[in-house]
Amino acid sequence: MRLREAILKGELLPGQRLVEKELSERYGLGRAAIRTALARLEQEGLVDSEPYRGAWVRAIDEEDALEILEARMALECLVVRHAARKAKEEDVARLQKILAEMEQRLGEGDLLGMSELNSALHRTLVEIAGHRTATRLIEALRAQGVRHQFRTILVPGRAQKSLAEHRRIVEAVVAHDEAEAERAMRAHLEGVTAALRQTQGGVL
């Protein structure tokens, strides 16, 4: 959905009004299709609306972002246990390839590129797990929190810690160690939470 991508990429900014007529012209779609898209995005938590006021891009504050991370932690700990149980040789190869690319990006100082690979690794774990309900919920939460994720990787020292945390997750999945995979995922997302707090000076 192009409207969704525009929000996630920051082409449509938090708080920006979403006028059906303008969006219809911009994307070459009928207003009924735009209305349907806006309703779906509201369900995903990316859009807010009120009667007589219309719709606008939801502004997710730091408190919302922390709640999203808390919910993701519960779901991704579940998912990584399933991934550790189900991972096949080709799955392991995919995870290790992403890890190698993350290390390369870190060496090059490309922190935003590394953050994108971080998301790719999480998506791959979800795919390996094959838990449909968790997948649906995680994708909705990730979409809501994506605008905050890039800020955490810029915290001094966070990128190096993130790489180590992801390596621990992958090693546990490779070993089919469900309990260790869950511990590693929890430690990683606790690290992300701490980094997000740090971007706010610890005041939330």
N, C-alpha and C positions, 0 to 999 in steps of 0.2 A: 504494500500500500504506500503510494508516493507521499501522501499526507503524513503518515506515520514517520517515514524516513526523514521528511523535512523537519519534523519536531526533534527527532533523535539527533540529527546532525546540527541542530541549532539554526537552521534556516528560518524557522518560526520560533520566536523567542518566548520565554515564560512571561505570561501576562498579556501576550499579543492577542488581539481580537481575531476571531475566525469568522469572517463574513461569508455566508454561503455563496452570494453572487460573485465575489472576488475569487473565491476558491474554485468555483465552477469554471470561470474564465481561465484561471491559471492552469488548471489541470485538464481542461477540455472535457469535463464530465457534467452530467445533468445535476440539478440541485438535489434531486431525490438521492442520487448516489453519494453526494457530499454529506447529506443529512445522515445517511446510513453509516458512512465512515466516521463522522463525528460521534455518533452514538456508540460505535464500537470503541473508539479511542477514549471515550469517557469511561466505559467499562474497564479499560486497561489502566486508567488512572493518569492518562496523559492530557486529558482535556476536562475542563470544568464548564458547566453551563447553568443558567438560571432562566426561568420564564421571563420574557420581555427584555432580558439583558443579552441574550445570545450566548455564544460559546467563546472560550479563550484557552490558550495553552496554559495548562496547570503549572503553577510555580511551586516546585517541591523544595521546601526549606530543609535546613540541616536536621531538625528533629524528625521530619518525615524520612529523610535519607537514612538516619540511624535505625528507625523502625523497620524500614525496608531491608536493611542489612540483617537485622535480628531475625526477621521472617525467613530471609534467604538462608541464614545459617542452619535453621532447623531443616529446611527442605534439602539443601545441598549436602548436609551430613547424611541424610537418608539416601540421596542419589549416589553419593560416592561409595557407600556400602554396596549398593547394587552394582556399581561399575567394577568394584574390586572383585565381586563374585563372578561377573560375567565376562570380564575383559579377555579378548582373544589376542593371538599374536599380532594380527594386523592393527588391532586397537592400540596395543602397546607401542607399536611403531609410530602411529599417528601422534600419540602423546609425547613420545621422546623427540620426534621431529619438531613439534611446537616448542618444547623445552629448549632445544638447541637453537632455534630461531630467537627465542627470548634472550638467551645468553648472548647471541650475536648483537641483537639490538641494544642490549645493555652496554656491551663493549663499545658500540658506536655512539653511545650517549643519546640514542633515540628512545626517550622514555615514553612518548605517546605511542610509538609503534609497539613498544613492549607491552603497554597497557592493552592495546588491541589484541595482541597475542594472548594475553592473560584471559580476556573474554573468550577467545577462540578455544583455549584449553578447557575452560569451564563448560562451554557449549559441547565440546567433544565428550567430556565426562557424562553430561546429561544424555547425549546420544547413545553412549555405550550402556548406560544404566537401563535405558528403554522403559522408564517409568512414566507412562503417559500423563497421569494426573500431576505429578511433580513437575514434569516438563512444562506443562501449560502454566502452572502457577509461577514457576521460576522465570519464565520468559516475560510474564506480565510484570513481575517485580523488577527484573533487570531493565526493562524498558523504562520504568519509572525512575530508576536510580542512575541511569547511564550518564546523565549530565554531571553527576558528582564523581564518577569513578576516575576521571582523568586527573582530578585535583589531588587524589591521594598518592598517586605515583610520583608526584613532584615534591613530596615531603622529603627532606634530606635523609638519605640512607634507606628510604622505603623500597626503592627498586631492588636493591641487593637482597633485602629481607624477603621481598615478594618472590624473587627467583628461588631462594632457598626453601621457602614454604611450598611453592609449587613442585619443586623437586621431591620434597618429602611426600607430598600427595601422590605423585606419579610412582615413586618407589613402592609405596604401600599398595597401590592398585596392581602394579606389576607382580608383587608378591602375593596377591589375592588375600591380603590381610585387611579384612573389613573393619576391625576395631581400630587399627592404626590409621587407616584411611580416614575414618571419621574424626579421630583425634587431630590429624594433620589438617583436615578441612576446617575444623573448628578453630584451631590455632591461627590459620591463615585469615579467616574472616574476622576473628578478634583483632588481628593486626590491621586489617583494613579499617575496622571501626575506630581503633586508636588513632590511625592516620587521619581519618576524617575529622575526628575531634581536634586533632592538632592543627588542622587547617583553619579551625575556628578559635585557635588560641586556648582550647580546652574549655571554652565557655559555651554551653548549650543548655 
